């Protein structure tokens, strides 16, 4: 059976029943049909005196293009904890339409470890990402409207970009204002995918709607002729943008196929943004259950580093343990094996180095306890699994074989029991850099300590931007490095990283509203393109109105 067939064959509980189990009053949820709802922001205020549960972060080794099932493992662990009698909840990101219609497909798990209703969640869900898109593009229209009516603010350089929640490489560079009207000045513009919009980052880092409004006002939209920043609040834009986001700021409640509660809210990518779900959702989940399972996008070099150095630093959230997801196919992929479906023990052995580096980073750099989750596929051979288990055991690395795709929570009981033991101790989270470090030093520390790079090469443009940002008083902001997810390096084809490599920083972007600086490396793009054969070609709807082809 396909993922969508498995999901449809499962009878879900009404969302009001899921809310009741979390002790959320009926008046504090807004139903979006039978199986999904918005949670009122009043709920956190009502629960804020309650002791937090334990937070478990799920991250991964560097993935293959199809991903390694990190969301599937997260769901399986939550269901596994429920199976052993623990009160658990998920706090995950919302899928973007870009990957759904691109190469990766949906992001609601797989097999018997899914969140549901999967079609709704993978498509429009409750409209949060559309609201981000609308707020982003409202600001763009206000900027151009201000220029049209005389440009009182003396806007000479517009840095704010439009966005769209689809992969479309044609929009990476466009020209706007071609109506031939004398009062409209054409200019070169570009689009981001919506999940890379600063507004998505702001939504995910805001503490409440008041904080959201203030952060939106702090967005820098461009510069005047004196090279002074111009803010969204100078255009009086923050109020209307907040109105568009008034429902989007409320977390979404759904469930797994085994009826474990799941809060899904916010969706920044980790290769071009900070890769974590919203602070609001995570903090709420910690009040509603004894164990919260959350995830950070792509490999631990991206998502986990940003989770710790940006999200944890700004919110005070602290994980009790970390799960690092690995697959046999990804280990062979990072060992230089081209045909990863075939058994190749030398390649598998080489690929283990990628996993060891992530384990070392989490344990030694961040100071947290870890367990490796081997996401088992039916193509994995006994020899391969036994080899990986022996290597981890010899290095005294805790591991568990997880069969969540095939068995749901039943296939994650072993890791659930091990995690209960693992989270009992209190570990102090270490950060990779200090806020007092200058921007260049922060970048150098991340690239050296986490990626293992031999050095950093800053373009002249990047150097100029760093100097300008620091002179504006933003030196102490954390850094979000935009880098390929496929390698520790900034070259997606350098999988094994056997030779010394440097990281090239080509540009720096200030996200004053979100409260971090983005360092763009190599060829990373904030507007992805579709693959040669997009998943969209297989997605359709039948005569009964049933969607087919989403996976």
C-alpha positions in Angstrom: 0.0 0.0 0.0 1.1 3.6 -0.7 1.4 6.2 2.1 -1.8 7.8 1.0 -3.7 4.5 0.9 -2.4 3.6 4.4 -3.5 7.0 5.7 -7.0 6.7 4.1 -7.5 3.2 5.6 -7.0 4.5 9.1 -9.9 5.9 11.1 -8.9 9.1 12.7 -10.3 10.5 16.0 -12.2 13.8 15.8 -9.9 16.7 16.6 -12.0 17.7 19.5 -11.2 14.4 21.1 -7.5 14.9 20.6 -7.7 18.3 22.2 -9.7 16.9 25.1 -6.9 14.4 25.9 -4.5 17.3 26.0 -6.8 19.1 28.5 -7.5 21.9 26.0 -11.0 23.3 26.4 -13.4 23.3 23.4 -13.5 27.1 23.4 -9.8 27.2 22.9 -9.7 25.4 19.5 -10.9 26.6 16.1 -11.9 23.6 13.9 -10.8 23.5 10.3 -13.1 20.5 9.5 -13.2 17.3 11.5 -9.5 16.5 11.8 -7.5 19.7 12.2 -7.8 22.8 14.3 -6.1 26.0 15.4 -5.1 26.2 19.1 -5.9 29.6 20.7 -2.9 31.4 22.1 -4.7 31.6 25.4 -3.9 28.0 26.1 -0.2 28.6 26.8 -1.1 31.4 29.3 -3.4 28.9 31.0 -0.7 26.3 31.2 2.4 28.4 31.7 2.8 27.5 35.4 2.9 23.8 34.6 6.3 22.2 34.5 7.7 21.6 31.1 8.0 18.0 29.8 11.2 16.6 28.2 12.2 17.8 24.7 13.8 15.4 22.3 15.3 16.8 19.1 15.4 14.6 16.0 18.1 15.4 13.5 20.0 13.4 10.9 23.2 12.7 9.0 23.6 14.6 5.7 20.8 13.3 3.5 20.4 11.9 0.0 18.2 13.9 -2.4 15.1 11.9 -1.3 15.7 12.4 2.5 16.2 9.9 5.2 12.8 9.7 6.9 13.5 12.1 9.8 9.8 13.0 10.1 8.9 9.3 9.9 11.2 8.5 12.8 9.9 11.5 14.8 6.4 10.2 14.4 7.3 6.7 15.2 9.1 7.7 18.4 6.1 9.7 19.6 3.9 6.7 18.8 6.4 4.4 20.5 6.4 6.5 23.6 2.6 6.3 23.7 2.8 2.5 23.3 4.9 2.3 26.5 2.4 4.4 28.4 4.1 7.8 28.1 2.2 11.0 27.3 3.9 12.3 24.1 3.3 15.0 21.5 4.9 16.0 18.3 6.0 19.5 17.3 6.8 19.6 13.6 7.1 21.9 10.7 4.5 22.5 8.0 5.3 21.1 4.5 6.0 23.5 1.7 4.4 23.1 -1.7 7.8 23.4 -3.3 9.0 19.9 -2.3 5.5 18.4 -2.6 5.5 19.2 -6.3 9.3 18.9 -6.7 11.6 16.0 -5.9 11.1 15.1 -2.3 7.3 14.8 -2.1 5.3 15.4 1.0 6.6 15.8 4.6 4.0 14.0 6.7 6.0 10.8 7.4 5.5 7.5 5.7 4.0 4.1 6.0 2.3 3.6 9.4 4.2 6.5 10.9 2.3 9.5 9.5 0.5 12.6 10.6 -3.0 13.0 9.2 -4.9 14.1 7.3 -1.9 13.9 5.1 -3.3 15.4 1.9 -4.5 18.5 3.7 -1.3 18.9 5.6 0.8 18.5 2.5 -1.3 20.9 0.5 -3.0 24.1 1.8 -3.4 22.9 5.4 -4.8 25.8 7.4 -3.4 28.5 5.1 -0.4 29.5 7.2 2.1 29.6 4.4 -0.3 31.4 2.1 -0.7 34.0 4.8 3.1 34.4 5.0 3.2 34.8 1.2 0.5 37.4 1.3 2.1 39.4 4.1 5.5 39.3 2.3 4.0 40.5 -1.0 1.9 43.1 0.7 5.1 44.7 1.9 6.5 44.5 -1.6 3.5 46.3 -3.0 3.6 49.0 -0.3 7.3 49.6 -1.1 6.6 50.1 -4.8 3.5 52.2 -4.1 5.5 54.5 -1.8 8.1 55.0 -4.6 5.3 55.6 -7.1 3.8 58.4 -5.0 7.0 60.4 -4.7 9.3 58.3 -2.6 9.3 60.5 0.5 11.6 58.0 2.3 14.2 58.4 -0.4 14.3 54.6 -1.1 17.3 54.1 -3.4 18.0 50.4 -2.9 15.2 47.9 -2.4 16.5 44.7 -0.6 13.0 43.2 0.1 12.1 40.4 -2.3 8.7 38.9 -3.3 8.0 35.2 -2.6 6.0 32.3 -3.8 5.4 28.8 -2.2 6.5 26.9 -5.3 9.8 25.9 -6.9 10.3 28.2 -9.9 13.9 29.0 -11.0 12.6 31.4 -13.6 11.8 33.8 -10.8 15.3 34.0 -9.3 15.8 37.2 -11.2 13.0 39.2 -12.8 12.3 42.8 -14.0 9.3 44.6 -12.6 7.5 47.8 -13.5 7.3 47.3 -17.3 4.0 48.9 -17.9 5.6 51.9 -19.7 4.0 54.4 -17.4 6.3 57.3 -16.8 5.6 57.3 -13.1 6.7 53.6 -12.7 10.4 53.0 -12.6 11.4 49.5 -13.8 13.8 47.6 -11.5 15.4 44.2 -11.2 13.7 42.1 -8.5 13.8 38.4 -7.4 11.6 35.9 -5.6 12.3 33.6 -2.7 10.3 30.5 -1.9 7.9 31.5 0.8 9.6 29.3 3.5 12.7 31.3 3.0 10.9 34.6 3.5 12.0 36.5 6.6 8.4 36.6 7.6 8.4 32.8 8.0 11.4 33.1 10.2 9.7 35.9 12.2 6.5 33.8 12.6 8.6 30.9 13.9 10.7 33.0 16.4 8.0 35.3 17.7 6.8 34.8 21.3 3.3 36.3 20.8 1.4 38.5 18.5 2.8 41.7 20.0 6.3 40.4 19.4 5.3 39.4 15.9 4.1 42.9 15.1 7.3 44.5 16.5 9.5 42.1 14.5 7.6 42.8 11.3 8.2 46.5 11.8 11.9 45.8 12.2 12.3 44.3 8.8 14.8 46.3 6.7 13.3 46.8 3.2 16.1 48.8 1.7 18.4 51.8 2.0 18.2 55.6 1.2 20.8 57.7 -0.6 22.8 58.1 2.6 23.0 54.3 2.9 20.7 54.4 6.0 18.3 51.5 6.5 14.6 51.9 5.9 12.3 49.7 8.0 8.8 48.3 7.3 7.6 50.4 10.2 8.6 53.5 8.2 6.0 52.5 5.6 3.5 51.8 8.4 3.3 48.3 7.1 3.5 46.2 10.3 -0.1 46.5 11.3 -1.6 45.2 8.1 1.0 42.5 7.9 0.1 41.4 11.4 -3.6 41.3 10.5 -2.8 38.9 7.6 -0.9 36.7 10.1 -3.3 36.8 13.0 -4.5 33.2 12.4 -1.2 31.9 11.1 0.4 32.6 14.5 -1.9 30.1 16.1 -0.4 26.5 16.2 -2.2 23.7 14.3 -3.4 20.5 16.0 -3.6 17.2 14.1 -2.8 13.6 15.0 -0.7 10.6 14.0 -2.3 7.5 12.5 -2.1 6.1 16.0 -3.9 9.2 17.5 -0.8 10.7 19.1 -1.3 14.5 19.2 0.8 16.6 16.8 1.3 20.3 16.6 2.4 21.4 13.2 3.4 25.0 12.8 5.8 27.0 10.7 8.0 25.7 7.9 11.4 27.3 7.2 13.9 25.1 5.3 17.2 24.4 7.1 19.5 24.8 4.0 18.3 28.4 3.3 16.7 29.4 6.6 16.8 28.3 10.2 14.9 25.0 9.8 12.8 24.7 12.9 9.1 24.8 13.8 7.7 27.8 15.8 8.8 28.7 19.3 5.2 29.1 20.1 4.3 25.5 19.1 7.3 24.0 20.9 6.7 25.9 24.1 3.1 24.9 24.1 3.8 21.3 23.4 6.2 21.2 26.4 3.3 22.2 28.6 0.8 19.7 27.1 2.8 16.4 27.4 5.6 14.7 29.3 7.7 14.1 26.1 7.8 16.4 23.1 9.4 15.2 19.9 10.5 17.9 17.5 12.8 17.9 14.5 15.3 20.2 12.8 15.6 20.2 9.0 18.2 18.3 6.9 21.5 17.2 8.6 22.6 18.1 12.0 25.2 20.5 10.5 22.3 22.7 9.3 19.1 22.1 11.3 20.5 21.1 14.6 23.2 23.8 14.7 20.5 26.5 14.0 18.1 24.9 16.4 20.7 25.3 19.2 22.5 28.5 18.2 19.4 30.4 17.1 16.1 28.9 18.4 17.4 27.7 21.8 19.5 30.8 22.4 16.6 33.1 21.7 13.8 31.2 23.4 15.4 29.5 26.4 14.2 26.1 25.1 16.6 23.2 25.9 16.5 19.6 24.6 17.1 16.7 26.9 18.4 14.4 24.2 19.1 14.2 20.5 18.2 11.5 18.0 20.4 11.3 14.9 18.7 9.5 12.0 20.7 7.5 9.5 19.9 5.0 6.8 22.0 2.4 5.1 21.4 4.0 1.7 22.6 7.4 3.0 25.7 5.9 4.6 26.6 4.3 1.3 25.8 7.5 -0.6 28.3 9.4 1.6 30.8 6.6 1.1 30.9 7.4 -2.6 28.6 4.4 -3.7 26.7 5.2 -6.9 24.3 2.3 -6.8 23.1 2.6 -3.2 20.5 -0.1 -3.7 23.3 -2.7 -4.0 25.3 -4.1 -1.1 28.7 -2.4 -0.9 30.5 -2.9 2.4 33.6 -0.8 1.7 31.4 2.1 0.7 29.3 1.6 3.8 32.4 1.7 6.0 33.6 5.0 4.4 30.1 6.5 4.8 30.1 5.8 8.5 32.5 8.8 8.8 29.7 11.2 8.0 27.7 9.7 10.9 30.6 9.8 13.3 31.2 13.5 12.6 27.6 14.4 13.5 27.7 12.3 16.6 30.9 14.0 17.7 29.4 17.4 17.0 26.3 16.8 19.2 28.2 15.1 22.0 31.4 17.1 22.2 30.5 20.5 20.7 27.0 20.9 22.1 27.4 18.6 25.1 24.2 16.6 24.6 23.4 12.9 24.8 22.5 11.2 21.6 21.1 8.0 20.2 21.4 6.9 16.6 18.2 5.8 14.9 18.8 3.5 12.0 15.7 3.9 9.8 15.3 0.4 8.5 14.3 -0.1 4.9 13.2 -3.5 3.4 16.2 -3.2 1.0 18.7 -3.3 3.9 20.6 -6.5 4.1 21.5 -8.4 7.2 25.2 -7.9 6.6 24.8 -4.2 6.3 22.7 -3.8 9.4 25.0 -6.0 11.4 28.0 -4.1 10.2 26.5 -0.7 11.3 25.4 -2.1 14.6 28.9 -3.5 15.3 30.6 -0.2 14.4 28.4 1.8 16.7 28.7 -0.7 19.5 32.5 -0.8 19.2 32.5 3.0 19.6 30.0 2.9 22.5 27.5 4.9 20.5 23.9 4.2 21.6 21.7 3.1 18.7 18.3 1.6 17.8 16.9 -0.1 14.7 13.6 1.7 14.0 10.9 0.1 11.9 8.3 2.8 12.1 7.4 2.8 8.4 6.3 -0.8 8.5 5.1 -1.2 12.1 4.3 2.4 13.4 4.8 2.9 17.1 5.4 -0.9 17.6 8.5 -0.5 15.5 9.9 2.2 17.8 9.4 0.7 21.3 13.1 0.0 21.7 14.2 3.6 20.9 11.3 5.0 23.1 12.5 3.0 26.1 16.1 4.0 25.6 15.1 7.7 25.3 13.2 7.5 28.5 16.4 6.4 30.3 18.5 8.9 28.3 16.6 12.1 29.1 16.7 11.6 32.9 19.9 13.4 33.3 20.2 17.2 32.8 22.7 18.2 30.3 23.9 21.8 29.8 23.7 23.0 26.2 26.8 24.6 24.8 26.7 27.1 22.0 29.3 27.2 19.2 29.9 30.9 19.4 29.2 33.8 21.7 26.9 36.7 20.8 29.8 39.1 21.5 31.9 37.5 18.7 31.9 39.5 15.5 30.1 38.1 12.4 33.2 36.8 10.7 34.3 34.9 13.9 30.8 33.4 14.3 31.0 32.1 10.7 34.5 30.8 11.2 33.6 28.9 14.4 30.6 27.2 12.8 32.5 26.2 9.6 35.5 24.9 11.6 33.8 23.3 14.6 30.7 21.9 12.9 31.6 21.4 9.2 35.3 20.6 9.7 36.4 23.3 7.2 40.0 24.4 6.9 39.0 28.0 6.5 36.5 30.6 5.2 36.7 32.6 2.0 34.7 35.9 2.1 33.9 37.6 -1.2 34.5 41.4 -1.3 30.7 41.9 -1.3 30.3 39.7 1.8 33.1 41.7 3.6 31.4 45.0 2.7 28.0 43.8 4.0 29.5 42.5 7.2 31.1 45.9 7.8 27.9 47.7 7.1 25.8 45.4 9.3 28.2 45.7 12.2 28.3 49.5 11.8 24.5 49.5 12.0 24.7 47.9 15.4 23.8 44.3 14.6 27.1 42.6 15.3 25.7 40.5 18.1 23.0 38.8 16.1 23.3 35.0 15.6 24.3 33.6 12.1 22.2 31.4 9.9 24.4 29.8 7.2 22.7 28.9 3.9 24.5 25.9 2.6 23.8 22.7 0.7 22.3 19.9 2.8 24.2 17.1 1.0 27.7 17.7 2.3 29.6 19.2 5.2 31.2 21.4 2.6 29.4 24.0 0.4 29.8 21.7 -2.6 26.9 19.3 -3.0 29.1 16.8 -4.9 31.9 16.7 -2.3 30.2 14.0 -0.3 33.1 12.3 1.5 35.0 15.5 2.3 38.3 13.6 2.3 40.4 16.6 1.3 40.7 19.8 3.3 38.0 22.2 2.1 37.2 25.9 2.7 33.7 27.5 2.8 33.0 30.3 0.4 30.8 33.1 1.7 29.5 35.0 -1.4 27.0 37.3 0.3 25.5 38.3 3.6 21.9 39.3 4.3 20.6 41.0 7.4 17.3 39.8 8.8 16.7 42.4 11.4 13.1 41.4 12.0 13.9 37.7 12.5 17.0 38.7 14.5 19.8 36.9 12.6 22.3 37.3 9.8 22.2 35.0 6.8 25.5 33.9 5.2 25.1 32.6 1.7 27.6 30.0 0.6 28.5 28.4 -2.7 25.7 28.0 -5.2 22.8 27.8 -2.7 19.6 29.4 -4.0 16.7 30.8 -1.9 14.3 29.9 -4.8 14.7 26.2 -5.7 14.0 24.8 -9.2 12.0 21.7 -10.2 13.8 18.5 -11.1 13.7 17.1 -14.6 10.7 14.9 -13.6 8.7 16.8 -11.0 6.5 15.0 -8.6 3.7 17.2 -9.9 3.5 15.0 -13.0 2.3 12.1 -10.9 -0.2 14.1 -8.7 -3.8 14.0 -9.9 -7.4 13.7 -8.8 -9.8 10.8 -9.7 -13.5 10.9 -10.7 -14.4 10.5 -7.0 -12.5 13.6 -6.0 -9.7 11.5 -4.4 -6.2 12.9 -4.7 -3.6 10.4 -6.0 0.2 10.6 -6.3 1.2 12.5 -3.1 3.8 10.6 -1.2 
